[in-house]
Amino acid sequence: MSRASLRLARTGRRPQSSHRVGKKSGSATRFKPARRQGVKKTNSKRPSRGEGTILRQLVELIPAYLVPKLAREHGVDAQARSFSPWSHVVTLLYAQLSHALSLNDVCDGLRLWATPLRALRGATPPSRNALSHANKIRDCAMAEALFWRVLSHLQASFPQFAQGNVRGLAWRFRRSIHVVDATVVQLVASCLSWAEHNHRKAAAKVHLRLSLRSLLPGFVVVGSAVESEITKVRQLCAALQRGEIVLFDKGYHLLAHFWELQQRGVYFVTRPKDSLRYRAVQHRACTHPRVLADEDILLAGRHSAHDYPARLRRVKARVLVDGQEREMVFISNNFTWSAWSIAELYRCRWQIEAFFKQIKQTLQLADFLGHSANAVQWQVWMALLVYVLLRFQAWCSHWPHSFCRLLTLLRAALWQRRDLAQLLRRYGTAPGDFAWLGPSTQSWLPGLAL
């Protein structure tokens, strides 16, 4: 046994080093703790970055209390086990933003980003069966209520967002202008028997009332394409106030409803049916070169005169449609506007066609994640919710480009940690005054005088 071992057995102490602790020279100092050498011990935990992912900044526009509250009200909370209602909402929002084509695309994409997904208030990636079952079983009325609650929350918190920033004819009239129309969403006839409207096709129909100032929906009805527009027109116009203007397509031509609007003090502009019988009681002077006729009429048919017993104004004008002039006839219950203003008002109705084009072509309303009516309505309401969230972000950041470009940009940067408002403000432009960017030092070709 060595001397060191004997000493340790007798005294219980280890032998001290030959170098003193306070000695600053020598090889022993390299083994001393960092705090003894005057070095402060740093925290091993790194601070997290201030910005969350782009997806997190979008979904946090939804109030945190809202989804659990609606889940309890509609009984969805009792049906959820491992896949929570909040995770269901986040999953469908991700499916719209990422333009996922199938259930596997959604589930695989979220499982790949499970860690940053958990930062979205504890959302978890679903399995394929769990997502399919949730779309089929959970009441789609929750998605509808969520859309309207989020829209009313944003409009109440930001009144200027509710007023809109669309200039033109809507601001010139100094009153609310609404557009009512419907669009058909094509489906697979062999799988969706509830939406079958002939032997070979199946489709869902979205009836919508759009505000012309803010380009935000005011009322939405989602149903089968078998249902006619006339059956939904009273439901769409129930909330209109006195003095407001509503623009209809020819499919919503219902004289009894027009008389109800007249009694409520709501102005309307629409196109009459070709079979409408009338007689002119007063001719007005045409002050615009494109106005061909301006007259007050009374309906001549027995049922028509009973449904609308008062006068109507009939205007015939040449309107530019797709770069070509076409003669079109309009009727209205307003007798103070100019005839050309009535024609221009109806031309503004085509704004809703651009809205339908945006949600059908840029958002995911072509490939559905389920075949049941409940699953289709979940996806339609989530698409409308994504539209509202993106419109709000575009309004906050003064986005100057198209809606399609906005969605394409966010889809590419969905999981990046960047400030969303700063990204949208600076995207596609250079900071600074454009008047001082690249001043021209030579405005003609060499050797050629101006």
Secondary structure, DSSP 8 states (H G I E B T S, - for coil): --HHHHHHHHHS-----SS-TT--SSGGGGGS-GGGGT-----SS----S--BHHHHHHTTS-TTHHHHHHHHTTHHHH-SSS-HHHHHHHHHHHHHHT--SHHHHHHHHHHTHHHHHTTTT-----HHHHHHHHHHS-THHHHHHHHHHHHHHHHH-HHHHH----SHHHHTTS-EEEEEEEEEEE-TTT-GGGB-SSS-EEEEEEEEEETTT--EEEEEEEETTS-SGGGHHHHTTT--TT-EEE--GGG--HHHHHHHHHHT-EEEE---TT--EEEEEE----STTEEEEEEEEE-SHHHHHH--S-EEEEEEEEEETTEEEEEEEEES-SSS-HHHHHHHHHHTTHHHHHHHHHHHTSS-SS-S-SSHHHHHHHHHHHHHHHHHHHHHHHHHT--S-HHHHHHHHHHTTT-B--HHHHHHHTTS-SS-GGGSS--S--S-TT---
